[in-house]
Amino acid sequence: MKTNPDTQIDKHQTPQNETHIEPPSPNTSSRVASVLSKIYKWSELQRFGKPLADSHIIPHKTPIDNKYLLQHNQWAPFSALTFVDEQLKKGIVVGCIIDLTNHDMIYDVRSVMVPRDPERHFAECTVNCTCPKMPLKHVRIQCVSKEFPDNTIIKNFCETVDDFVQQFPNHYVGVHCSYGFNRTGFIVCSYLVESCHMHISDALKAFAQSRVPGIKHQNFVDELIKRYGHEGPNVQEDQHDISQKCKLSIDNNNTHP
């Protein structure tokens, strides 16, 4: 992975719960999370994908604090702590979440602590774990729904991920927008091309394998192909085929009953 030396992080520095706030787009009239008015849609979606090939990224839908779900007891909670704990059960330590939404935060990370040394944690720790921990890092890189992220946003995202992974090579990075498909898919695929040197067709397939069914908006796929090119005419067809195969193998524990 490429790393910008000007933004290299001190390897002994403990990450903080950072929130980088950018001004709202002129096309965004409200900072209220629209997903809160579409809880049913949110609740029916797969909570998170698998770690993407050749990267430390796990795409997922936005966590929502339980206080917003109190009137919806039939829906499973999915907070930042839930996401981190579910990954720990899979032998994965998430040390950072990158939030791509463009509205007020609807979940809290301030009390979420994660193992500093994943190898030691899984080798030594039991229920009463005494291994050193660190705060879950939270970074906001705001993207407007249905708009293509520009090159500045892509560059910021790539540097953020690469710098974190350089400092914590055994940790993973969660990435989400509201539902974890279009803005998330666009930025993650851009990262796979720019930092992991994938062809765009392979990046689209990798995202579809991780976060079924992949990017949903055709215009987002078209824009990625326009920016990065492709080796053949069947990029979208390949993504569709991968998505259909992956639907058969989704972990039942990763979806709401």
PyRosetta script that sets phi, psi and omega in degrees:
from pyrosetta import init, pose_from_sequence

init()
pose = pose_from_sequence("MKTNPDTQIDKHQTPQNETHIEPPSPNTSSRVASVLSKIYKWSELQRFGKPLADSHIIPHKTPIDNKYLLQHNQWAPFSALTFVDEQLKKGIVVGCIIDLTNHDMIYDVRSVMVPRDPERHFAECTVNCTCPKMPLKHVRIQCVSKEFPDNTIIKNFCETVDDFVQQFPNHYVGVHCSYGFNRTGFIVCSYLVESCHMHISDALKAFAQSRVPGIKHQNFVDELIKRYGHEGPNVQEDQHDISQKCKLSIDNNNTHP")
pose.set_psi(1, 143.5)
pose.set_omega(1, 177.9)
pose.set_phi(2, -81.6)
pose.set_psi(2, 142.8)
pose.set_omega(2, 179.5)
pose.set_phi(3, -131.3)
pose.set_psi(3, 134.8)
pose.set_omega(3, 177.9)
pose.set_phi(4, -80.4)
pose.set_psi(4, 114.8)
pose.set_omega(4, -176.2)
pose.set_phi(5, -63.6)
pose.set_psi(5, -22.9)
pose.set_omega(5, -179.4)
pose.set_phi(6, -72.6)
pose.set_psi(6, -17.8)
pose.set_omega(6, -178.3)
pose.set_phi(7, -116.5)
pose.set_psi(7, 18.9)
pose.set_omega(7, -178.6)
pose.set_phi(8, -64.2)
pose.set_psi(8, 140.0)
pose.set_omega(8, -175.1)
pose.set_phi(9, -97.5)
pose.set_psi(9, 141.2)
pose.set_omega(9, 174.3)
pose.set_phi(10, -59.6)
pose.set_psi(10, 124.3)
pose.set_omega(10, -175.0)
pose.set_phi(11, -66.5)
pose.set_psi(11, -16.2)
pose.set_omega(11, -179.2)
pose.set_phi(12, -99.7)
pose.set_psi(12, 2.5)
pose.set_omega(12, -176.9)
pose.set_phi(13, -83.4)
pose.set_psi(13, 136.8)
pose.set_omega(13, 175.6)
pose.set_phi(14, -85.7)
pose.set_psi(14, 126.7)
pose.set_omega(14, -179.7)
pose.set_phi(15, -65.5)
pose.set_psi(15, 143.9)
pose.set_omega(15, 178.6)
pose.set_phi(16, -103.8)
pose.set_psi(16, 164.2)
pose.set_omega(16, 176.2)
pose.set_phi(17, -77.7)
pose.set_psi(17, 86.6)
pose.set_omega(17, -172.7)
pose.set_phi(18, -87.8)
pose.set_psi(18, 146.3)
pose.set_omega(18, 172.5)
pose.set_phi(19, -133.7)
pose.set_psi(19, 110.0)
pose.set_omega(19, 179.5)
pose.set_phi(20, -99.1)
pose.set_psi(20, 108.8)
pose.set_omega(20, -174.9)
pose.set_phi(21, -98.3)
pose.set_psi(21, 127.2)
pose.set_omega(21, 174.1)
pose.set_phi(22, -109.2)
pose.set_psi(22, 152.4)
pose.set_omega(22, 179.9)
pose.set_phi(23, -64.0)
pose.set_psi(23, 148.1)
pose.set_omega(23, 179.4)
pose.set_phi(24, -65.5)
pose.set_psi(24, 153.0)
pose.set_omega(24, 176.7)
pose.set_phi(25, -67.8)
pose.set_psi(25, 150.6)
pose.set_omega(25, 174.2)
pose.set_phi(26, -59.4)
pose.set_psi(26, -21.3)
pose.set_omega(26, -179.4)
pose.set_phi(27, -84.6)
pose.set_psi(27, -1.3)
pose.set_omega(27, 179.5)
pose.set_phi(28, -107.1)
pose.set_psi(28, 110.8)
pose.set_omega(28, -175.2)
pose.set_phi(29, -88.2)
pose.set_psi(29, -16.3)
pose.set_omega(29, -176.8)
pose.set_phi(30, -140.1)
pose.set_psi(30, 147.4)
pose.set_omega(30, 177.4)
pose.set_phi(31, -97.9)
pose.set_psi(31, 3.1)
pose.set_omega(31, 179.1)
pose.set_phi(32, -75.0)
pose.set_psi(32, 135.5)
pose.set_omega(32, -177.0)
pose.set_phi(33, -69.2)
pose.set_psi(33, 116.0)
pose.set_omega(33, -179.8)
pose.set_phi(34, -66.8)
pose.set_psi(34, -23.9)
pose.set_omega(34, -179.3)
pose.set_phi(35, -62.1)
pose.set_psi(35, -25.1)
pose.set_omega(35, 179.6)
pose.set_phi(36, -68.2)
pose.set_psi(36, -20.9)
pose.set_omega(36, 176.0)
pose.set_phi(37, -92.2)
pose.set_psi(37, 0.8)
pose.set_omega(37, -179.6)
pose.set_phi(38, -130.8)
pose.set_psi(38, 42.5)
pose.set_omega(38, -176.6)
pose.set_phi(39, -59.5)
pose.set_psi(39, -36.6)
pose.set_omega(39, -179.6)
pose.set_phi(40, -60.4)
pose.set_psi(40, -46.6)
pose.set_omega(40, 178.5)
pose.set_phi(41, -60.7)
pose.set_psi(41, -46.4)
pose.set_omega(41, -179.8)
pose.set_phi(42, -59.8)
pose.set_psi(42, -43.3)
pose.set_omega(42, -174.4)
pose.set_phi(43, -67.7)
pose.set_psi(43, -26.1)
pose.set_omega(43, -177.2)
pose.set_phi(44, -83.1)
pose.set_psi(44, -10.3)
pose.set_omega(44, -175.2)
pose.set_phi(45, -87.3)
pose.set_psi(45, 148.3)
pose.set_omega(45, 171.8)
pose.set_phi(46, -51.2)
pose.set_psi(46, 135.3)
pose.set_omega(46, -174.6)
pose.set_phi(47, -72.5)
pose.set_psi(47, -43.0)
pose.set_omega(47, -179.0)
pose.set_phi(48, -152.3)
pose.set_psi(48, 160.9)
pose.set_omega(48, 177.6)
pose.set_phi(49, -98.6)
pose.set_psi(49, -173.3)
pose.set_omega(49, 175.2)
pose.set_phi(50, -85.0)
pose.set_psi(50, 157.5)
pose.set_omega(50, 173.6)
pose.set_phi(51, -55.9)
pose.set_psi(51, 133.8)
pose.set_omega(51, -178.2)
pose.set_phi(52, -71.5)
pose.set_psi(52, 142.4)
pose.set_omega(52, 178.9)
pose.set_phi(53, -56.3)
pose.set_psi(53, 138.7)
pose.set_omega(53, 176.0)
pose.set_phi(54, 62.8)
pose.set_psi(54, 22.7)
pose.set_omega(54, 178.2)
pose.set_phi(55, -149.7)
pose.set_psi(55, 175.2)
pose.set_omega(55, 177.0)
pose.set_phi(56, -109.8)
pose.set_psi(56, 28.1)
pose.set_omega(56, -173.3)
pose.set_phi(57, -103.5)
pose.set_psi(57, 137.0)
pose.set_omega(57, 172.9)
pose.set_phi(58, -124.0)
pose.set_psi(58, 111.5)
pose.set_omega(58, 177.9)
pose.set_phi(59, -77.8)
pose.set_psi(59, 146.7)
pose.set_omega(59, 179.8)
pose.set_phi(60, -158.0)
pose.set_psi(60, 166.8)
pose.set_omega(60, 174.6)
pose.set_phi(61, -79.9)
pose.set_psi(61, 166.3)
pose.set_omega(61, -178.2)
pose.set_phi(62, -64.9)
pose.set_psi(62, 134.9)
pose.set_omega(62, 167.9)
pose.set_phi(63, -65.8)
pose.set_psi(63, 154.0)
pose.set_omega(63, 175.5)
pose.set_phi(64, -135.9)
pose.set_psi(64, 127.7)
pose.set_omega(64, 179.6)
pose.set_phi(65, -62.2)
pose.set_psi(65, 148.5)
pose.set_omega(65, -175.5)
pose.set_phi(66, -60.0)
pose.set_psi(66, -25.6)
pose.set_omega(66, -178.0)
pose.set_phi(67, -62.6)
pose.set_psi(67, -24.3)
pose.set_omega(67, 178.0)
pose.set_phi(68, -83.7)
pose.set_psi(68, -9.4)
pose.set_omega(68, -175.3)
pose.set_phi(69, -113.1)
pose.set_psi(69, 7.8)
pose.set_omega(69, -174.6)
pose.set_phi(70, -59.1)
pose.set_psi(70, -34.8)
pose.set_omega(70, -178.6)
pose.set_phi(71, -85.5)
pose.set_psi(71, 3.6)
pose.set_omega(71, -177.8)
pose.set_phi(72, -125.7)
pose.set_psi(72, 61.6)
pose.set_omega(72, -173.5)
pose.set_phi(73, -64.4)
pose.set_psi(73, -17.3)
pose.set_omega(73, -178.7)
pose.set_phi(74, -79.3)
pose.set_psi(74, -5.9)
pose.set_omega(74, -177.3)
pose.set_phi(75, -106.2)
pose.set_psi(75, 135.6)
pose.set_omega(75, -176.9)
pose.set_phi(76, -67.6)
pose.set_psi(76, 138.0)
pose.set_omega(76, 178.5)
pose.set_phi(77, -70.2)
pose.set_psi(77, 152.0)
pose.set_omega(77, 175.1)
pose.set_phi(78, -149.1)
pose.set_psi(78, 82.6)
pose.set_omega(78, 177.8)
pose.set_phi(79, -94.1)
pose.set_psi(79, 176.4)
pose.set_omega(79, 175.5)
pose.set_phi(80, -60.6)
pose.set_psi(80, -39.9)
pose.set_omega(80, 178.8)
pose.set_phi(81, -64.8)
pose.set_psi(81, -39.1)
pose.set_omega(81, 176.7)
pose.set_phi(82, -59.0)
pose.set_psi(82, -45.8)
pose.set_omega(82, -179.2)
pose.set_phi(83, -60.7)
pose.set_psi(83, -48.0)
pose.set_omega(83, -179.5)
pose.set_phi(84, -61.9)
pose.set_psi(84, -45.2)
pose.set_omega(84, -178.6)
pose.set_phi(85, -65.3)
pose.set_psi(85, -38.9)
pose.set_omega(85, 178.7)
pose.set_phi(86, -63.8)
pose.set_psi(86, -37.2)
pose.set_omega(86, 178.5)
pose.set_phi(87, -70.3)
pose.set_psi(87, -38.0)
pose.set_omega(87, 177.2)
pose.set_phi(88, -58.8)
pose.set_psi(88, -37.5)
pose.set_omega(88, 177.9)
pose.set_phi(89, -63.3)
pose.set_psi(89, -24.5)
pose.set_omega(89, -179.9)
pose.set_phi(90, -94.0)
pose.set_psi(90, 3.9)
pose.set_omega(90, -178.9)
pose.set_phi(91, 81.4)
pose.set_psi(91, 24.7)
pose.set_omega(91, -177.7)
pose.set_phi(92, -122.8)
pose.set_psi(92, 133.1)
pose.set_omega(92, 176.2)
pose.set_phi(93, -107.2)
pose.set_psi(93, 114.6)
pose.set_omega(93, 174.3)
pose.set_phi(94, -88.1)
pose.set_psi(94, 121.4)
pose.set_omega(94, -179.1)
pose.set_phi(95, -107.0)
pose.set_psi(95, -8.4)
pose.set_omega(95, -175.7)
pose.set_phi(96, -151.8)
pose.set_psi(96, 141.8)
pose.set_omega(96, 170.9)
pose.set_phi(97, -120.6)
pose.set_psi(97, 129.4)
pose.set_omega(97, 175.0)
pose.set_phi(98, -106.0)
pose.set_psi(98, 120.1)
pose.set_omega(98, -174.4)
pose.set_phi(99, -101.1)
pose.set_psi(99, 116.7)
pose.set_omega(99, -177.3)
pose.set_phi(100, -99.1)
pose.set_psi(100, 3.9)
pose.set_omega(100, -177.3)
pose.set_phi(101, -72.7)
pose.set_psi(101, 163.6)
pose.set_omega(101, -177.3)
pose.set_phi(102, -122.3)
pose.set_psi(102, 41.4)
pose.set_omega(102, 179.6)
pose.set_phi(103, -143.9)
pose.set_psi(103, 176.5)
pose.set_omega(103, 178.6)
pose.set_phi(104, -58.7)
pose.set_psi(104, 145.7)
pose.set_omega(104, -180.0)
pose.set_phi(105, -64.1)
pose.set_psi(105, 140.5)
pose.set_omega(105, 179.9)
pose.set_phi(106, -120.0)
pose.set_psi(106, 17.9)
pose.set_omega(106, 173.1)
pose.set_phi(107, -149.7)
pose.set_psi(107, 161.2)
pose.set_omega(107, -173.7)
pose.set_phi(108, -118.7)
pose.set_psi(108, 135.3)
pose.set_omega(108, 177.4)
pose.set_phi(109, -115.3)
pose.set_psi(109, -0.2)
pose.set_omega(109, -169.0)
pose.set_phi(110, -63.0)
pose.set_psi(110, -27.6)
pose.set_omega(110, -177.9)
pose.set_phi(111, -102.4)
pose.set_psi(111, 3.7)
pose.set_omega(111, -176.1)
pose.set_phi(112, -86.5)
pose.set_psi(112, 120.1)
pose.set_omega(112, 178.1)
pose.set_phi(113, -114.5)
pose.set_psi(113, 145.3)
pose.set_omega(113, -178.5)
pose.set_phi(114, -130.3)
pose.set_psi(114, 155.5)
pose.set_omega(114, 178.8)
pose.set_phi(115, -59.8)
pose.set_psi(115, 134.4)
pose.set_omega(115, 176.1)
pose.set_phi(116, -75.1)
pose.set_psi(116, -35.4)
pose.set_omega(116, -177.8)
pose.set_phi(117, -119.2)
pose.set_psi(117, 94.1)
pose.set_omega(117, -176.8)
pose.set_phi(118, -57.5)
pose.set_psi(118, -41.1)
pose.set_omega(118, -178.3)
pose.set_phi(119, -62.0)
pose.set_psi(119, -45.3)
pose.set_omega(119, 178.0)
pose.set_phi(120, -65.4)
pose.set_psi(120, -40.3)
pose.set_omega(120, -179.1)
pose.set_phi(121, -57.5)
pose.set_psi(121, -50.2)
pose.set_omega(121, -176.1)
pose.set_phi(122, -75.8)
pose.set_psi(122, -21.3)
pose.set_omega(122, 179.5)
pose.set_phi(123, -83.7)
pose.set_psi(123, -33.4)
pose.set_omega(123, -169.4)
pose.set_phi(124, -116.1)
pose.set_psi(124, -29.9)
pose.set_omega(124, -165.0)
pose.set_phi(125, -81.6)
pose.set_psi(125, 145.6)
pose.set_omega(125, 174.8)
pose.set_phi(126, -119.8)
pose.set_psi(126, -157.7)
pose.set_omega(126, 179.7)
pose.set_phi(127, -60.3)
pose.set_psi(127, -43.1)
pose.set_omega(127, 179.2)
pose.set_phi(128, -91.9)
pose.set_psi(128, 65.8)
pose.set_omega(128, -173.2)
pose.set_phi(129, -72.1)
pose.set_psi(129, 132.5)
pose.set_omega(129, 177.3)
pose.set_phi(130, -115.3)
pose.set_psi(130, 9.4)
pose.set_omega(130, 178.4)
pose.set_phi(131, -63.9)
pose.set_psi(131, 147.4)
pose.set_omega(131, -179.8)
pose.set_phi(132, -58.6)
pose.set_psi(132, 142.1)
pose.set_omega(132, 178.8)
pose.set_phi(133, -125.3)
pose.set_psi(133, 165.7)
pose.set_omega(133, 178.8)
pose.set_phi(134, -141.6)
pose.set_psi(134, 158.7)
pose.set_omega(134, 179.4)
pose.set_phi(135, -66.5)
pose.set_psi(135, 144.3)
pose.set_omega(135, 170.5)
pose.set_phi(136, -65.0)
pose.set_psi(136, 124.2)
pose.set_omega(136, 179.5)
pose.set_phi(137, -79.5)
pose.set_psi(137, 138.5)
pose.set_omega(137, 179.1)
pose.set_phi(138, -128.8)
pose.set_psi(138, 125.2)
pose.set_omega(138, -178.8)
pose.set_phi(139, -125.8)
pose.set_psi(139, 133.0)
pose.set_omega(139, 176.4)
pose.set_phi(140, -103.9)
pose.set_psi(140, 124.7)
pose.set_omega(140, 171.5)
pose.set_phi(141, -126.4)
pose.set_psi(141, 93.2)
pose.set_omega(141, -166.0)
pose.set_phi(142, -75.6)
pose.set_psi(142, 131.1)
pose.set_omega(142, 177.7)
pose.set_phi(143, -128.5)
pose.set_psi(143, 139.6)
pose.set_omega(143, -178.4)
pose.set_phi(144, -85.4)
pose.set_psi(144, 135.4)
pose.set_omega(144, 179.0)
pose.set_phi(145, -56.3)
pose.set_psi(145, 135.7)
pose.set_omega(145, 176.5)
pose.set_phi(146, 72.1)
pose.set_psi(146, 4.7)
pose.set_omega(146, 174.2)
pose.set_phi(147, -107.1)
pose.set_psi(147, 144.8)
pose.set_omega(147, 177.9)
pose.set_phi(148, -74.9)
pose.set_psi(148, 127.7)
pose.set_omega(148, 174.4)
pose.set_phi(149, -60.8)
pose.set_psi(149, 135.2)
pose.set_omega(149, -178.0)
pose.set_phi(150, -83.7)
pose.set_psi(150, 178.0)
pose.set_omega(150, -174.7)
pose.set_phi(151, -65.1)
pose.set_psi(151, -30.5)
pose.set_omega(151, 178.3)
pose.set_phi(152, -65.8)
pose.set_psi(152, -42.4)
pose.set_omega(152, 178.3)
pose.set_phi(153, -65.2)
pose.set_psi(153, -42.6)
pose.set_omega(153, 179.6)
pose.set_phi(154, -61.9)
pose.set_psi(154, -44.5)
pose.set_omega(154, -179.7)
pose.set_phi(155, -61.9)
pose.set_psi(155, -43.5)
pose.set_omega(155, 178.9)
pose.set_phi(156, -60.7)
pose.set_psi(156, -44.3)
pose.set_omega(156, -179.7)
pose.set_phi(157, -63.4)
pose.set_psi(157, -48.1)
pose.set_omega(157, -178.1)
pose.set_phi(158, -60.1)
pose.set_psi(158, -44.1)
pose.set_omega(158, -180.0)
pose.set_phi(159, -66.3)
pose.set_psi(159, -38.7)
pose.set_omega(159, 179.8)
pose.set_phi(160, -62.5)
pose.set_psi(160, -47.4)
pose.set_omega(160, -179.9)
pose.set_phi(161, -65.8)
pose.set_psi(161, -48.3)
pose.set_omega(161, -176.5)
pose.set_phi(162, -63.1)
pose.set_psi(162, -40.8)
pose.set_omega(162, 179.0)
pose.set_phi(163, -65.1)
pose.set_psi(163, -42.3)
pose.set_omega(163, -179.9)
pose.set_phi(164, -65.2)
pose.set_psi(164, -45.1)
pose.set_omega(164, -177.9)
pose.set_phi(165, -67.6)
pose.set_psi(165, -32.1)
pose.set_omega(165, 175.8)
pose.set_phi(166, -64.8)
pose.set_psi(166, -39.7)
pose.set_omega(166, -179.6)
pose.set_phi(167, -75.6)
pose.set_psi(167, -37.5)
pose.set_omega(167, -176.6)
pose.set_phi(168, -128.9)
pose.set_psi(168, 76.8)
pose.set_omega(168, -173.1)
pose.set_phi(169, -67.9)
pose.set_psi(169, -12.8)
pose.set_omega(169, 179.9)
pose.set_phi(170, -102.4)
pose.set_psi(170, 5.5)
pose.set_omega(170, 178.9)
pose.set_phi(171, -105.4)
pose.set_psi(171, 163.5)
pose.set_omega(171, 179.7)
pose.set_phi(172, -117.1)
pose.set_psi(172, 163.7)
pose.set_omega(172, -177.5)
pose.set_phi(173, -120.8)
pose.set_psi(173, 120.6)
pose.set_omega(173, 173.2)
pose.set_phi(174, -83.8)
pose.set_psi(174, 140.2)
pose.set_omega(174, -179.9)
pose.set_phi(175, -132.0)
pose.set_psi(175, 130.4)
pose.set_omega(175, -179.8)
pose.set_phi(176, -148.3)
pose.set_psi(176, 152.3)
pose.set_omega(176, 162.4)
pose.set_phi(177, -112.5)
pose.set_psi(177, -140.8)
pose.set_omega(177, 178.9)
pose.set_phi(178, -73.5)
pose.set_psi(178, -48.9)
pose.set_omega(178, -176.1)
pose.set_phi(179, -114.1)
pose.set_psi(179, -9.9)
pose.set_omega(179, 172.8)
pose.set_phi(180, 83.5)
pose.set_psi(180, 25.6)
pose.set_omega(180, -178.2)
pose.set_phi(181, -120.5)
pose.set_psi(181, -56.0)
pose.set_omega(181, -168.3)
pose.set_phi(182, -89.3)
pose.set_psi(182, -62.2)
pose.set_omega(182, 175.2)
pose.set_phi(183, -61.6)
pose.set_psi(183, -44.0)
pose.set_omega(183, 178.8)
pose.set_phi(184, -60.9)
pose.set_psi(184, -47.8)
pose.set_omega(184, -179.1)
pose.set_phi(185, -62.8)
pose.set_psi(185, -40.5)
pose.set_omega(185, -179.5)
pose.set_phi(186, -62.2)
pose.set_psi(186, -49.0)
pose.set_omega(186, -177.2)
pose.set_phi(187, -70.6)
pose.set_psi(187, -40.8)
pose.set_omega(187, 179.5)
pose.set_phi(188, -64.7)
pose.set_psi(188, -43.5)
pose.set_omega(188, 177.8)
pose.set_phi(189, -63.3)
pose.set_psi(189, -39.2)
pose.set_omega(189, 176.4)
pose.set_phi(190, -60.9)
pose.set_psi(190, -41.5)
pose.set_omega(190, 178.0)
pose.set_phi(191, -62.8)
pose.set_psi(191, -43.8)
pose.set_omega(191, -179.2)
pose.set_phi(192, -61.8)
pose.set_psi(192, -34.1)
pose.set_omega(192, 177.5)
pose.set_phi(193, -74.4)
pose.set_psi(193, -49.4)
pose.set_omega(193, -170.4)
pose.set_phi(194, -79.5)
pose.set_psi(194, -38.6)
pose.set_omega(194, -176.6)
pose.set_phi(195, -100.1)
pose.set_psi(195, -29.3)
pose.set_omega(195, -177.8)
pose.set_phi(196, -105.3)
pose.set_psi(196, -1.9)
pose.set_omega(196, 173.8)
pose.set_phi(197, 61.1)
pose.set_psi(197, 34.1)
pose.set_omega(197, 173.7)
pose.set_phi(198, -81.5)
pose.set_psi(198, 154.6)
pose.set_omega(198, 165.2)
pose.set_phi(199, -72.3)
pose.set_psi(199, 152.1)
pose.set_omega(199, -175.7)
pose.set_phi(200, -63.1)
pose.set_psi(200, -34.7)
pose.set_omega(200, 178.3)
pose.set_phi(201, -63.2)
pose.set_psi(201, -40.6)
pose.set_omega(201, 178.3)
pose.set_phi(202, -68.1)
pose.set_psi(202, -36.3)
pose.set_omega(202, 178.3)
pose.set_phi(203, -64.7)
pose.set_psi(203, -43.5)
pose.set_omega(203, 178.4)
pose.set_phi(204, -62.9)
pose.set_psi(204, -41.2)
pose.set_omega(204, 178.0)
pose.set_phi(205, -64.1)
pose.set_psi(205, -43.4)
pose.set_omega(205, -178.8)
pose.set_phi(206, -61.4)
pose.set_psi(206, -41.9)
pose.set_omega(206, 179.6)
pose.set_phi(207, -67.6)
pose.set_psi(207, -40.1)
pose.set_omega(207, 179.1)
pose.set_phi(208, -64.9)
pose.set_psi(208, -34.2)
pose.set_omega(208, 177.2)
pose.set_phi(209, -69.4)
pose.set_psi(209, -33.8)
pose.set_omega(209, -178.6)
pose.set_phi(210, -81.5)
pose.set_psi(210, -48.4)
pose.set_omega(210, -172.3)
pose.set_phi(211, -121.9)
pose.set_psi(211, 81.7)
pose.set_omega(211, -176.0)
pose.set_phi(212, -63.2)
pose.set_psi(212, 131.8)
pose.set_omega(212, 8.7)
pose.set_phi(213, -98.0)
pose.set_psi(213, 19.6)
pose.set_omega(213, -176.0)
pose.set_phi(214, 92.8)
pose.set_psi(214, -164.1)
pose.set_omega(214, 179.8)
pose.set_phi(215, -64.4)
pose.set_psi(215, 129.7)
pose.set_omega(215, -174.7)
pose.set_phi(216, -91.6)
pose.set_psi(216, -32.9)
pose.set_omega(216, -177.2)
pose.set_phi(217, -83.3)
pose.set_psi(217, 118.6)
pose.set_omega(217, -178.7)
pose.set_phi(218, -59.8)
pose.set_psi(218, -35.5)
pose.set_omega(218, -178.5)
pose.set_phi(219, -66.7)
pose.set_psi(219, -27.3)
pose.set_omega(219, 175.4)
pose.set_phi(220, -69.5)
pose.set_psi(220, -42.0)
pose.set_omega(220, 176.9)
pose.set_phi(221, -62.9)
pose.set_psi(221, -44.5)
pose.set_omega(221, -179.6)
pose.set_phi(222, -60.5)
pose.set_psi(222, -40.0)
pose.set_omega(222, -179.4)
pose.set_phi(223, -67.4)
pose.set_psi(223, -39.0)
pose.set_omega(223, 177.6)
pose.set_phi(224, -63.5)
pose.set_psi(224, -42.0)
pose.set_omega(224, 178.7)
pose.set_phi(225, -65.9)
pose.set_psi(225, -38.4)
pose.set_omega(225, 177.7)
pose.set_phi(226, -63.0)
pose.set_psi(226, -40.8)
pose.set_omega(226, -177.9)
pose.set_phi(227, -73.6)
pose.set_psi(227, -40.3)
pose.set_omega(227, -168.9)
pose.set_phi(228, -113.7)
pose.set_psi(228, -8.0)
pose.set_omega(228, 179.8)
pose.set_phi(229, 75.3)
pose.set_psi(229, 174.3)
pose.set_omega(229, 178.1)
pose.set_phi(230, -156.4)
pose.set_psi(230, 162.2)
pose.set_omega(230, -174.3)
pose.set_phi(231, -86.7)
pose.set_psi(231, -14.2)
pose.set_omega(231, -175.4)
pose.set_phi(232, -161.6)
pose.set_psi(232, 178.8)
pose.set_omega(232, -174.1)
pose.set_phi(233, -85.8)
pose.set_psi(233, -0.5)
pose.set_omega(233, -169.2)
pose.set_phi(234, -110.6)
pose.set_psi(234, 28.5)
pose.set_omega(234, -178.1)
pose.set_phi(235, -59.7)
pose.set_psi(235, -51.0)
pose.set_omega(235, -178.1)
pose.set_phi(236, -66.3)
pose.set_psi(236, -40.0)
pose.set_omega(236, 178.8)
pose.set_phi(237, -63.0)
pose.set_psi(237, -40.5)
pose.set_omega(237, 178.7)
pose.set_phi(238, -62.3)
pose.set_psi(238, -43.4)
pose.set_omega(238, 178.7)
pose.set_phi(239, -61.8)
pose.set_psi(239, -40.6)
pose.set_omega(239, -179.9)
pose.set_phi(240, -63.3)
pose.set_psi(240, -45.1)
pose.set_omega(240, 179.9)
pose.set_phi(241, -61.1)
pose.set_psi(241, -44.4)
pose.set_omega(241, 178.7)
pose.set_phi(242, -61.1)
pose.set_psi(242, -42.1)
pose.set_omega(242, -177.4)
pose.set_phi(243, -62.3)
pose.set_psi(243, -43.1)
pose.set_omega(243, -178.4)
pose.set_phi(244, -64.1)
pose.set_psi(244, -39.1)
pose.set_omega(244, 178.9)
pose.set_phi(245, -68.0)
pose.set_psi(245, -39.5)
pose.set_omega(245, -176.9)
pose.set_phi(246, -69.8)
pose.set_psi(246, -28.7)
pose.set_omega(246, -179.9)
pose.set_phi(247, -58.5)
pose.set_psi(247, -28.8)
pose.set_omega(247, -177.7)
pose.set_phi(248, -75.9)
pose.set_psi(248, -15.9)
pose.set_omega(248, -173.9)
pose.set_phi(249, -118.5)
pose.set_psi(249, 15.8)
pose.set_omega(249, 178.7)
pose.set_phi(250, -67.2)
pose.set_psi(250, 135.0)
pose.set_omega(250, 177.6)
pose.set_phi(251, -64.3)
pose.set_psi(251, 123.2)
pose.set_omega(251, -178.1)
pose.set_phi(252, -61.3)
pose.set_psi(252, -25.3)
pose.set_omega(252, 179.5)
pose.set_phi(253, -75.3)
pose.set_psi(253, -6.8)
pose.set_omega(253, -177.3)
pose.set_phi(254, -99.8)
pose.set_psi(254, 7.3)
pose.set_omega(254, 179.3)
pose.set_phi(255, -130.3)
pose.set_psi(255, 154.2)
pose.set_omega(255, 178.3)
pose.set_phi(256, -73.3)
pose.set_psi(256, 133.8)
pose.set_omega(256, -178.0)
pose.set_phi(257, -57.3)
pose.dump_pdb("model.pdb")
